Amino acid sequence: MEGNVIEQSGTTFFDLDDLLAHARDVAGRHQAAPSYVIFYLRELLKNNGLTDADDHRVEEIRLLIAELEKSEPSLDRQLEAINNLVAARDSAFALEKASREISFRKEIEEFYLPKQLISAIIENGEIPSSSQEQVIGIGFIDIADYTYLSKFLSPKENQIVLNGLYAAFNSVLKRHGGFLNKIEGDSIMFHFGGLIDPSVRELDHEQTERYIAKELFYTCVEMQRVAFLFNQANDRFLFDADDETRESVKRAFDIIGALRTSHDLGQAINAFFQIRIRIGANIGEVTIGNFGPDGARQWDVIGEPVIKAKRMESTAPIGGFRISDDLFSILEKTGTADEYYRRFKREAEALFGAFRDITKEELFQKSLVRLKDKRNAEFKTYSVQVNPGLPEALKNQANLLLEKGEEGADRIVSMLQYYRGNRFVINGLGLLFKDKGIDLKIGEMVSYMLPRRWEALLGKFDGDKKAAERAMGDGYSLFSMFELFGTLQDLIKEDDLPTKPKIDFENYDSYMKKMQEWMTMENSYREKRTYQRSHFFNYIYPMVFISIRTSVLEYQHRATIEDEMTENLEELEEV
């Protein structure tokens, strides 16, 4: 060894001063890990062949190692430190995971829970713990014939269109202070009032009824009008909607707009694809509160008024809505019914539409709804018209359907079946048929309903069927024929069984004889009524609409022949 450099077998190692300086630097920078420094310095000496070297600088490194050994923690302390480190790491991971889970749960809740309900409960200051009986307004919406409409869209498009429609309806609800209760497929339930509705918190019973009745009624009106605009991809109703609602509706409109303007499908879509809804509404005292098991509770309303509201929806006119007698009575009392009638008339007059001549009784058409599954229980109801331009809209749609073959004819028949009690719609369609030269055999249809009068007319015209048919048809328009049809239908529905006589008991034989006579007469009556109903629904009803369908098919067939003749003449002229 010479100077500061070590030589061994021709190999030169570190300068010893540099080696000592490096050892001190490592020990200083890694004070928190003495075990690591001890291992490193020993390896440093070993790899440089200095483990047993006799030099004061090497000795100083060995002293440094010895000092570190004194301060080196015991094995138990090392294991404890390692365990603490691992525990701290695991705790940090657990905290991060819990934080992510809490954040995700909040995201899920915000995504699925109604924001309006959450806001109302926060404003209320607590979650209501008990149910109460309160006056509530309930509404149901159903998309008419959505199974048919859905075939024009892919599953993804169906979802987008429905979500857009529901977003549009929800914007109406929020505007009027209502609550979206639930969505089930293509149906919606909503309600007004209750424990968490701030709008009724300070009102007495009568004030609550008046407020809810008016808001519920005009919500139904506006929802029908939104559905009409939605059909046209018209966003006029979004004047106060939030960005999320606008985006959802826009995505739906992109699909509807593309369908209606398609070069290949446009005309067919405009004829067949018409989103129309029916709405039912009622008001009454229900139980409102939290229902369901722990973890699956729902803020809901239950009671007879809810069931009745659903009945209103299931029998409501498409494009309009049906309300209960209870709701109508409040609307009459507050002047809302008259206010709406004046507004509807003004709009119809501005459109120069058929509804400009509508009476208040026709706008609020009174009818009894009979429920077979409730032992023929009857409800007094009112169906309400909403679209001032409905007769003209249906007439335009029927005009397009006339060009769509048998499927178009079927849709026209469905339209007539549904609107046969609406004189404005039926008269408009009657004028369309007349303008198109469609020969509806009205006299023949009446003959199915009045066979005796038909036989008498045949005799009067010496068996001339066409003359008798013309004579019978002269007294009926399409609508008056449907009026006769409806009257006959109502008659055969009635079950006006004679009142059972009071039979006093004298003896067994006498009493049984009188009871047998009564039961025989009653059975005979029931057999007759059963036959009449069967004859009406299995013969008269289908024959009337088969006749109309056949007249439409006759027109389509004639139009096809005329088109072919025109094409042939054009070809001859070219030659």
RAPECOR-V414225 format. One record per backbone hydrogen bond with DSSP energy under -0.5 kcal/mol. CO is the residue of the C=O (numbers start at 1). NH is the residue of the N-H. Records with the same first field share a line. If there is no record, write none. Layout:
CO: NH, NH
This chain:
2: 5
4: 16
5: 2
6: 13
8: 11
11: 8
14: 6
15: 19
16: 20
17: 21
18: 22
19: 23
20: 24
21: 25
22: 26
23: 27
24: 28
25: 29
26: 30
28: 31
30: 33
33: 37
34: 38
35: 39
36: 40
37: 41
38: 42
39: 43
40: 44
41: 45
42: 46
43: 47
44: 48
45: 50, 51
46: 49
50: 53
53: 55
55: 59
56: 60
57: 61
58: 62
59: 63
60: 64
61: 65
62: 66
63: 67
64: 68
65: 69
66: 70
67: 71
68: 72
74: 78
75: 79
76: 80
77: 81
78: 82
79: 83
80: 84
81: 85
82: 86
83: 87
84: 88
85: 89
86: 90
87: 91
88: 92
89: 93
90: 94
91: 95
92: 96
93: 97
94: 98
95: 99
96: 100
97: 101
98: 102
99: 103
100: 104
101: 105
102: 106
103: 107
104: 108
105: 109
106: 110
107: 111
108: 112
109: 113
114: 118
115: 119
116: 120
117: 121
118: 122
119: 123
120: 124
121: 125, 126
126: 128
132: 134, 288
134: 286
136: 138, 284
137: 192
138: 282
139: 190
140: 280
141: 188
142: 144, 278
143: 146
145: 148, 149
146: 150
147: 151
148: 151
149: 152
150: 153
154: 158
155: 159
156: 160
157: 161
158: 162
159: 163
160: 164
161: 165
162: 166
163: 167
164: 168
165: 169
166: 170
167: 171
168: 172
169: 173
170: 174
171: 175
172: 176
173: 177, 178
179: 181, 191
182: 189
184: 187
186: 143
187: 184
188: 141
189: 181, 182
190: 139
191: 179
192: 137
194: 197
196: 198
197: 200
198: 201
200: 203
204: 208
205: 209
206: 210
207: 211
208: 212
209: 213
210: 214
211: 215
212: 216
213: 217
214: 218
215: 219
216: 220
217: 221
218: 222
219: 223
220: 224
221: 225
222: 226
223: 227
224: 228
225: 229
226: 230
227: 231
228: 232
229: 234
230: 233
233: 235
235: 238
236: 239
238: 241
242: 246
243: 247
244: 248
245: 249
246: 250
247: 251
248: 252
249: 253
250: 254
251: 255
252: 256
253: 257
254: 258
255: 259
256: 260
257: 261
259: 262
262: 266
265: 269
266: 270
267: 271
268: 272
269: 273
272: 274
274: 276
276: 144
277: 319
278: 142
279: 322
280: 140
281: 324
282: 138
284: 136
286: 134, 288
287: 302
288: 132
289: 300
291: 298
293: 296
298: 291, 300
300: 289
302: 287
303: 306, 307
304: 308
305: 309
306: 310
307: 311
308: 312
309: 313
310: 314
311: 315
313: 316
317: 320
319: 387
320: 279
321: 384
322: 281
323: 382
324: 328
325: 329
326: 330
327: 331
328: 332
329: 333
330: 334
331: 335, 336, 337
332: 335
335: 339
336: 340
337: 341
338: 342
339: 343
340: 344
341: 345
342: 346
343: 347
344: 348
345: 349
346: 350
347: 351
348: 353
349: 352
353: 356
354: 357
355: 358
359: 363
360: 364
363: 365, 385
364: 366
365: 383
367: 381
368: 370
369: 379
370: 372
371: 374, 376, 377
372: 375
374: 377
377: 371
379: 369, 381
380: 325
381: 367
382: 323
383: 365
384: 321
386: 388
387: 390
388: 355
389: 393
390: 394
391: 395
392: 396
393: 397
394: 398
395: 399
396: 400
397: 401
398: 402
400: 403
401: 404
404: 408
405: 409
406: 410
407: 411
408: 412
409: 413
410: 414
411: 415
412: 416
413: 417
414: 418
415: 419
416: 420
419: 422
421: 423
422: 426
423: 427
424: 428
425: 429
426: 430
427: 431
428: 432
429: 433
430: 434
431: 435
432: 436
433: 437, 438
434: 437
437: 439
438: 440
440: 442
441: 445
442: 446
443: 447
444: 448
445: 448, 449
446: 449, 450
450: 454
451: 455
452: 456
453: 457
454: 458
455: 459
456: 460
457: 461
458: 463
459: 462
461: 464
463: 465
464: 468
465: 469
466: 470
467: 471
468: 472
469: 473
470: 474
472: 475
473: 476
477: 481
478: 482
479: 483
480: 484
481: 485
482: 486
483: 487
484: 488
485: 489
486: 490
487: 491
488: 492
489: 493
490: 494
495: 497
501: 503
502: 504
507: 506, 511
508: 512
509: 513
510: 514
511: 515
512: 516
513: 517
514: 518
515: 519
516: 520
517: 521
518: 522
519: 523
520: 524
521: 525
522: 526
523: 527
524: 528
525: 529
526: 530
527: 531
528: 532
529: 533
530: 534
531: 535
532: 536
533: 537
534: 538
535: 539, 540
536: 541
539: 543
540: 544
541: 545
542: 546
543: 547
544: 548
545: 549
546: 550
547: 551
548: 552
549: 553
550: 554
551: 555
552: 556
553: 557
554: 558
555: 559
556: 560
557: 561
558: 562
559: 563
560: 564
561: 565
562: 566
563: 567
564: 568
565: 569
566: 570
567: 571
568: 572
569: 573
570: 574
571: 575
